[in-house]
Amino acid sequence: MTYTSDEMMTVAAARSLDDRAVCFVGIGLPSTAANLARRLHAPHLVLIYEAGAVGAKPDRLPLSIGDGILGETADAVVTVPEIFNYWLQPGRIDVGFLGAAQIDKFGNINTTVVGDYADPKVRLPGAGGAPEIAASAKEVLVIVRQNTRAFVEKVDFVTSVGYGDGAGYRERLGLPGKGPVKVITDLGILEPDPDTRELTLTAIHPGVSLDQVRKATGWPLRVADDLPTTQAPTDDQLRALRALKEAK
């Protein structure tokens, strides 16, 4: 079966989630990938949504964190303070799964404004729970389409901290979580360099050229010495993804 670059990205992101992990999910691309993973290889993946759904098992994609399908299919529905004070901050979330409007070479995320904060060109949806997820989840996955508008050398505003200005930054702030361990895009996969924490291309999707990835990145992109090609989506994965998107 043929597939789109968005489908490749979503399947690659879903593969990054392990069965039985506890995942704090953002709406949009993260939610699509997480629900796909639960339908495929991770049926025991525990999905947590900010509005209070714990162990949600929606049979369609939720429209928002307050979509009734999340509460109806959850193992439990708790208060928002409990989500953050009991689940997230004490380290009970294995994976925080986020999107981004802008992301920089150190994995810092902007979902607040484009341009100057006091006089922005664009005002974005805002933070929601993402800053706390980025700070406290054991590790963070980010899914975002790769282009120079989104992949900038320095974000206009740090909504959710990644590695700040490089190695040691999170440790100086005393943040308990590991930070972004993988950024999955429609062109490839980036991971932080273990020494500098700068995002490095570690895999490239089928049919994508290295030059294409470089041109879609707003800084001189570092590339791993060994650069494998991502496995293409299988027919079963594509059928499951399309069925999920078409479900009403």
TIDO-185849 format. One record per residue (C-alpha): residue in one letter; x, y, z. Coordinates in steps of 0.5 Angstrom, whole numbers, plus 500, padded with zeros to 3 digits. Example, Ala and Ser with C-alpha at 12.3 -4.5 7.8 and 13.67 -1.06 7.14 Angstrom:
BEGIN
A525491516S527498514
//
This chain:
BEGIN
M500500500T502507499Y503512504T503519506S509523510D504524515E502517516M510515516M511520522T505517526V507510525A514512527A512515533A507510535R513505535S516509540L511507545D512501549D506496552R505498559A508505559V504510562C503516557F501523558V498525551G497531548I491532543G493532535L499528533P501525539S494523541T493520534A500516535A499514542N492511540L495507534A500504538R495502543R491499537L497495535H503493539A501496546P494494548H496495555L499502554V496507559L493514556I493519561Y489526558E490533562A483533564G483527568A482521564V487515566G487509562A483512557K481507551P477511546D474508540R475514536L480520536P478525541L477532539S480535545I482533552G475534555D472530550G467525553I469519550L476520554G472519561E467514558T472509556A477511562D479506568A478513572V477520572V480524577T481532578V486536574P490537581E491530582I493529575F499534576N500533583Y500525584W501523577L506527574Q510531579P512525583G515521577R509516575I509518568D513514563V513518557G510525556F508526548L508533546G507537539A510543538A509550534Q517551534I522547536D530549537K536545536F536543544G529541544N526547547I518548545N514554543T507554543T506561546V507566541V511567534G515574534D516578540Y512576546A509583547D508584540P507578537K506576529V502570531R499568538L499561539P494556543G499557549A502552554G496548557G500542561A506542557P511545561E510541567I510535562A516537559A519538566S517532570A515526565K521521566E522522558V519526553L517525545V515530541I512529534V512535529R512536522Q519539519N520545516T524552517R518555520A518550526F525548526V528554528E535555532K532559538V525559539D521565540F519563547V520557551T514554553S516548555V524547556G528541553Y535542554G535550555D542552552G545545552A548540557G547541564Y541546563R536541566E540539572R542546574L534547574G533541578L528538573P527531575G525528568K530526562G527531557P526530550V529523548K526523541V523528536I519524530T518528524D515527517L522527514G526523520I528522527L532526531E535525538P539529543D547528542P549525549D554530550T552537548R544535548E544538541L538535536T542530531L538526526T539519527A534516522I531518515H525516513P524512506G525516500V527522504S534525502L539528507D539535503Q531535504V532534511R538540512K533545508A528544513T532545519G533552521W540551524P546547521L544540522R548534526V547528523A549521526D555517523D550511522L544514519P539508518T533508514T526508518Q522502516A516503512P509503515T506496514D499495511D496493517Q499499521L496503515R489500515A489501523L491508522R486510517A481506521L482510527K482517523E475515520A472512526K466517528
//
